[in-house]
Amino acid sequence: MLKLTNVYKTFNPGTITERKALIDINIELNEGDFVTVIGGNGAGKSTLLNLIAGVHEADSGTVLLDSTDITYQKEYRRSRYLGRVFQDPMMGTAANMGIEENLAMAFRRGKRRSLHWGITHEERLSYTEKLKMLDLGLETRMKAKVGLLSGGQRQALTLLMATLQKPRVLLLDEHTAALDPKTAKKVLELTEEIITRENLTTFMVTHNMKNAILYGNRLIMMYEGRIIFDISGEEKKTLEVADLLKKFETVNDSDAVNDRMILT
């Protein structure tokens, strides 16, 4: 349902700052695949997600979604069927608006707008039930400004907003990196719960090797713009951190591993 073929992306071509961000990327995802993407700084992970989201345009190659060519489709058009959660908890929500207002905006994503903005009673009940699933007490604070929430609460709300209208693909760009370990664990558990319940096709970029192994049914490793490892199913379940480190070491004399990955 999502297919990238021979995709290349170079930033600042022909200059001294030229950087080949993606090199001959070929990926094919089935419905419901939960893919974790791991790699060092500058490996191309976020560029890959941004290209799928339409933030960056491919220099060459094709991107197909449900057999439709979206290679050069603009970001705002893709937002109708893509959900995204960013690393920064401050992104993805409107800080000066209430929780229910943010949910209402997410619920209306991709729909025709009218002068009837008011949130209906049925909507409010639906939002309350969905917020209860987060188990963060947000269902009792529907009118509260989102800017008053903690980072973990805000990221959990952003995740709910990104999946309120079931996306064809959910993109998670290190969405727990800015959270403390306990909160990050809670958000990851919520992530897995929502993905499993809704059977969402998902890309999750992470620096955390343990999380890359623990979550999802498929793991992709990137290095200098290339996919160097792609493992799924039972093989992935038997992976250990030591196996990933060894794989990195074989690429370029251990140069592919950075401090951030070791620390996590």
N, C-alpha and C positions, 0 to 999 in steps of 0.2 A: 504493500500500500504506500510505501515511501521508498523511492529508488533514486540514488545519486550515481551517475555514470561519468567516469573520466573528468571529474570536476577539478579545475585548477583555479587558484586565486593568488595573485601577487600584489603586494602593496608597494606603492611608489616605484613602479617599473622604470628602468632606465636611469635611475638615480643612484647616488652612493648609499642611500638608505633602503634600497630595494630589498624586499623580504618575501620569499616564497612561502606563503602561509598554508596553502593546501596544494598537494601534489598528487594528481591522478587518484582522486578519492572515488572508490566504488563501494557502495553500501546498498543493501536491499533489506528492508524491514517488513516483517509480516504483521498483520493485525495483532495487537496485544503484546508485542515485544517490549520489554523493559531493558534498555541498553544503558550500561554505565560506561562512561568515556573517561579514560585516565591518561595522564601524560604530564611531563614537566612543564615549566613555564615556557611559553612560546611554541608548544607542540602543535597548536592549531585547534585545540578543543573548542574554545569560545568562538573562534572564527567559523568553525563548522556549524555551530548552533546559529550564529548570526546569519550565515548564508542560507540556512534552511528557513530562518525567520524572515528573510528578505532585507535585513539590514545591510548586508554586503551582496554584491552581484557577482556571479561567477564570471571569470574571464573566458572560460570555455567549459564544455560539458553540459549535462542536463540534470534537472531535478524534477522528478515526477511524483505527484501525489494523487493516489487513486487513478493512475494512468493519465492524469492531466498534467501537461507541461507547465510548471510554474517557475521555470528557470529565471525569467525576467519579470515576473509579477511583482508589483510593488508591495512593500511591507504592510501598508494599511489594508490592502486587500487580503493578504494572508492572515491577518489578525482575526478574521472571521472564523477561521477553522484551526488556528494554532493557539495553544495556551502557553504562557511563559511565566517563570518565576526567576527573578534575578538574585544575584549575590547580596546586593544591598537591600535590607528590609525596608528602606525608605522609598524604594521604587515599586511600582505596581499598584500603589494605592494613592488616594487623595487624602493627605493628612488633615485638611481642614473640613472634611466631610465626615458624617457619622458612619458607623459600621453598616447600617442598613442601606444608606445611600450609596456606599461603595459597592455593596452586593447588587443593588438595583442597576447600577451602571454595567456591572459585569453580566448581569442577566440579560440586558438589552443589547449586548455586543452583537453586531452583525444584523440586527433587526431594524426595520423601518421605524423611524422616530415620529412622534406626533406631539401635539400640544398637551396631551394627557400624561404628564410626568408622574403624578401621584402614585405612591406605592400602595397596591391593593392589600386588603386584609389577607387574602389568600397567599400573596407573595410574602408578607411579613411572617405568616405561620410557617411557610416553607423555609425561609431564612433561619428562623428560630430553631427548627428541627435540624438543619444542616450544621448550625453553629454548635448545637449540643453534641454532635458527633466529635467535635474537636476536643471536648472535655476541658475547656479553658475558661468557662464561665462567661464567655462573650455573649451568650444568648440573653443575659440579663443586662447587657450594656449596649443595646442596639442603637441608642442615640449618641453614645460616646464618640468623640472625635478620634479618628484612627491615629492621629499624631500623639495621642496620650498612651497608646498601647506600648508594651515592651517589644523588643526586637523579635522575640519568639512568637508572641501573639500576632504581631503584624505579618510575619512570614507565613504563619498558619492561615491567616485570613487571606493573604495573597494567593496561597495554594488553592484555597476553596474558591476564590474568585476565578482563578485560571481554569477551573474544572466545572464551574457552575453550568455553563453551556458546554457539553461534552466536546472537547477538542479532538480533531483528527490526530494531532500529535501534541504531546506535552513536552516542553523544553525546560529543563531545570539546569541553570548555569551556576553551579556551586552554591546552591540556595541555602546551605547551612553553614557556609564558611565563616560568616560574620557572627555566629551564635556561640555561646559557651557550650561545652560538651554535653551537659545535661539537656539543655534546650534543643541542641542540634539532634540529639538522639530522639527526643519527642517528636520533632518535626519530621524526621526521617520515617519514624513509625507511622505517622499520619499520612505521609507521602505514599508509603507502600500500601496502606489500607485503602486509600482513595483510588490508587492505580489498579489494585486488584478488584475492588468493588465495581469500578466503571470499565474495567478491561481496556485501559488506556495504552496506546502506543507511546512510549516515552524514551527520551534521551536525557540522561542525567550526567552532567559533567562533574567530576570530583577530583580532588588531589588526594583524598583519603583512600589508601589501598585496601584497608579492611572493609570500608563501606562499598567499594567497587566490587569486591568479591561477595559480600553478604547480600547485597540487593540486586534484583534484576535476574533475568534469565540469559543475559549475554553481556560480555565485556569486550570493549574495544580499547586497545592501547595505541596512542599516537606519539610520534616523535618527528620533529622538524617537518611538520606538514603532511606526514605520511601515516597510514595505518600499518603498524608493524605486527599487530597481534589481534586476532578476532576469535573469541572462544565462547561457546554456549553450551546449554544443556548440562548433562552429567559431568562433562569435563570441567566446566566452570565450577561446579559444586565442590570439586576436589582440589581446587586451587588454594594456595596459601600465599601469604605475603612474600615469603622467600622465593616462590616461583616467579612472581612479578619482578622482584628485584633482580633475579638472575636474567630475566628476559631483557630488562633495561640494560644490564651490564654487557650483554652480547651485542647490543646495538652500536655502542661507541665507547668501549672501555669504561663503562659506568658513568660516563659524562651525562647520560640522560636523566640521572636521578638528581634531584635538587634537595636542598635542606628541608623545604616545606613538606615534601612527600615523606621524607624520613621521619620527621617529627610527628606526622599524623599517622 
